[in-house]
Amino acid sequence: MKVTYLLFLLSIIGYSQTVTVNYAEKNILSKENLEATPKFARKMKLASHNYIMQYQDGISLYKNSTETKNIEKIEEGGFEEPEAQYNLTNYFIEKWYYKDFNKNELLFNFYNNKNFYGKDSLLKWDWKITNETKEILGFKCKKATSNAFGYFFIAWFTEDIAINAGPEKFDGLPGLILYVGTAYHETHATALKIEKTPIEIVKPETPKETVTMAQVESYVKVKVSEFNSGPKTTTEIRGNSTITRIKISSKKQSIEGH
């Protein structure tokens, strides 16, 4: 393990170029789940959200490619019941993840029913690298899998860009991650640029009180329990997503957020 970390550190130190990657995130919906979703909500659930990651000298920042705000949208109708009202929350996902690989530091901000500002160590993914390969954006990529945190993740990374970096909270492979996904959510690279011109990645400010990823997970589990205790609500966690189903007038709606 120490040898692996040393190799990662050496690759980070030796890679002084600026890497900029555009990523798109979207939900993966089965035909059954899509048909069960009210028509007015389908476009939101199928929407793709765009992010950008910049890497320079062992530091990366993953954030929205355009400025957005977490909003709450309320719409009426959608089913036969005229009185039915549906609360669609968190379809504009504003978040950022800052990583300092030299200091083993992770800072983050994202929304999941409330705004989280966090500070933690880089996460341990325990990736298993396979012999399977494919090409993404012209780069030869290898497949890796992980069962970290009780979920199954698939990642594709390229050793042609030997940096221990990736989208959002994902990293820990001997090359840049260009794709990562679960059965319900995926993130894939749409464009990549490497430049010799250095850039300054500004460390985001965080409030004095922050949380760890473990504390976020604990909070989500409590909310799941609270939702499940209600007679008309069920909630489950699928990878990066929390899915809440609310029964209204004998109909069900699935709300999925990151």
SVG drawing of the C-alpha trace seen along z (x, -y; Angstrom):
<svg xmlns="http://www.w3.org/2000/svg" viewBox="-59 -32 68 41">
<polyline fill="none" stroke="black" stroke-width="0.4" points="0.0,0.0 2.9,-2.4 4.6,-1.6 1.3,-2.3 0.9,-5.6 4.5,-6.5 4.0,-5.8 0.9,-8.0 2.9,-10.8 5.8,-10.5 3.4,-10.6 1.7,-13.8 5.0,-15.5 6.2,-14.6 3.1,-15.9 3.4,-19.7 1.0,-20.4 -2.4,-21.8 -5.2,-19.2 -8.8,-20.5 -11.6,-18.0 -15.2,-18.6 -17.6,-16.0 -21.4,-15.4 -23.4,-13.8 -26.8,-12.1 -29.2,-9.6 -29.7,-6.2 -33.4,-5.2 -35.0,-1.9 -38.0,-2.0 -40.2,-1.0 -38.9,-3.9 -39.2,-6.4 -42.8,-5.4 -43.7,-5.7 -42.4,-9.3 -44.9,-12.1 -44.4,-13.4 -43.5,-16.9 -40.7,-15.5 -39.1,-13.2 -37.1,-15.9 -35.6,-17.0 -34.7,-13.4 -33.1,-12.8 -31.2,-16.1 -27.4,-16.1 -25.4,-18.4 -22.1,-19.8 -19.0,-20.1 -15.3,-21.0 -12.2,-19.6 -8.9,-21.4 -5.7,-19.8 -2.3,-21.4 0.7,-20.3 -1.2,-17.8 -4.3,-20.0 -7.7,-19.6 -11.0,-21.4 -14.2,-19.9 -17.1,-22.4 -20.1,-23.4 -19.0,-24.5 -21.6,-27.3 -22.9,-29.1 -26.1,-27.5 -28.1,-27.5 -29.8,-24.8 -33.5,-25.6 -36.8,-24.2 -39.5,-24.0 -43.1,-23.3 -45.5,-22.3 -49.2,-21.3 -51.0,-18.6 -49.5,-15.7 -52.1,-13.2 -55.9,-13.1 -56.2,-14.6 -56.4,-18.4 -55.5,-18.9 -52.2,-17.0 -49.1,-19.1 -45.6,-17.8 -42.4,-19.1 -39.4,-18.7 -36.2,-19.6 -32.5,-19.8 -32.5,-19.4 -30.0,-22.2 -27.0,-20.7 -24.4,-23.2 -21.3,-21.5 -17.6,-21.5 -14.8,-19.2 -11.3,-20.4 -8.5,-17.9 -4.9,-18.5 -3.2,-15.2 0.1,-16.3 -1.6,-16.9 -4.2,-14.1 -7.0,-16.7 -10.5,-16.8 -12.8,-19.8 -16.4,-19.7 -19.7,-21.5 -22.9,-19.9 -26.6,-19.8 -28.6,-16.8 -31.7,-18.2 -29.4,-20.7 -26.1,-22.4 -23.0,-20.5 -19.6,-22.0 -17.0,-19.3 -13.4,-18.7 -11.9,-15.2 -9.0,-13.0 -9.1,-11.6 -11.4,-8.6 -10.1,-5.1 -11.7,-3.3 -9.8,0.0 -10.1,0.3 -9.7,3.6 -8.1,3.1 -9.2,5.5 -7.7,6.4 -10.7,4.9 -9.9,1.9 -11.6,-0.6 -11.0,-4.0 -12.5,-7.2 -11.7,-10.6 -8.9,-8.9 -7.2,-7.6 -6.8,-3.9 -8.5,-3.3 -8.6,-0.4 -11.6,0.7 -11.6,0.7 -14.3,1.7 -14.9,0.9 -17.4,2.0 -16.5,-1.0 -19.1,-2.3 -21.6,0.5 -22.1,-0.4 -20.7,1.0 -18.7,-1.5 -17.2,-1.1 -14.4,-3.4 -12.5,-3.8 -9.1,-5.5 -6.2,-6.2 -2.5,-5.7 -1.6,-8.0 -2.4,-10.9 -0.7,-9.6 -2.4,-11.6 -4.3,-10.3 -7.4,-12.4 -11.0,-12.2 -14.5,-13.7 -16.2,-14.7 -14.9,-12.6 -13.5,-9.9 -9.7,-9.2 -7.2,-6.6 -6.2,-5.1 -2.8,-5.3 -4.3,-7.5 -7.0,-10.1 -10.6,-8.8 -12.6,-9.6 -15.8,-7.6 -17.3,-6.5 -20.8,-5.1 -23.2,-3.0 -26.4,-1.3 -28.3,-4.5 -25.9,-7.4 -22.9,-8.0 -20.3,-10.7 -18.3,-10.7 -15.7,-13.0 -16.8,-15.0 -13.7,-17.0 -10.1,-17.0 -7.3,-19.6 -3.6,-19.5 -1.7,-22.8 1.8,-23.8 0.6,-27.1 0.2,-26.9 -2.9,-28.1 -3.7,-28.9 -6.4,-26.8 -7.8,-28.8 -8.7,-26.9 -12.3,-27.5 -13.3,-29.0 -15.3,-26.8 -17.1,-27.8 -15.5,-27.0 -17.9,-24.1 -17.5,-21.4 -18.5,-17.7 -16.8,-14.6 -18.1,-12.2 -18.9,-9.7 -21.0,-12.4 -22.9,-13.1 -23.6,-9.4 -24.9,-9.2 -27.2,-12.2 -28.6,-10.6 -29.3,-7.4 -31.2,-9.3 -33.3,-11.0 -34.0,-7.7 -35.2,-6.3 -37.5,-9.4 -38.9,-9.1 -39.5,-5.4 -41.4,-5.9 -44.1,-7.9 -47.0,-5.9 -46.9,-7.6 -43.2,-8.0 -40.4,-5.6 -36.7,-6.5 -33.7,-4.6 -30.0,-5.4 -28.7,-4.3 -25.0,-5.2 -24.7,-9.0 -28.5,-9.4 -31.2,-9.6 -34.6,-8.5 -37.8,-9.6 -41.1,-8.2 -44.2,-10.2 -47.6,-8.7 -50.2,-11.3 -53.8,-10.4 -52.9,-6.7 -50.2,-7.7 -46.4,-7.5 -43.7,-9.8 -40.0,-9.2 -37.7,-12.1 -34.0,-11.6 -31.3,-14.0 -27.5,-13.8"/>
</svg>
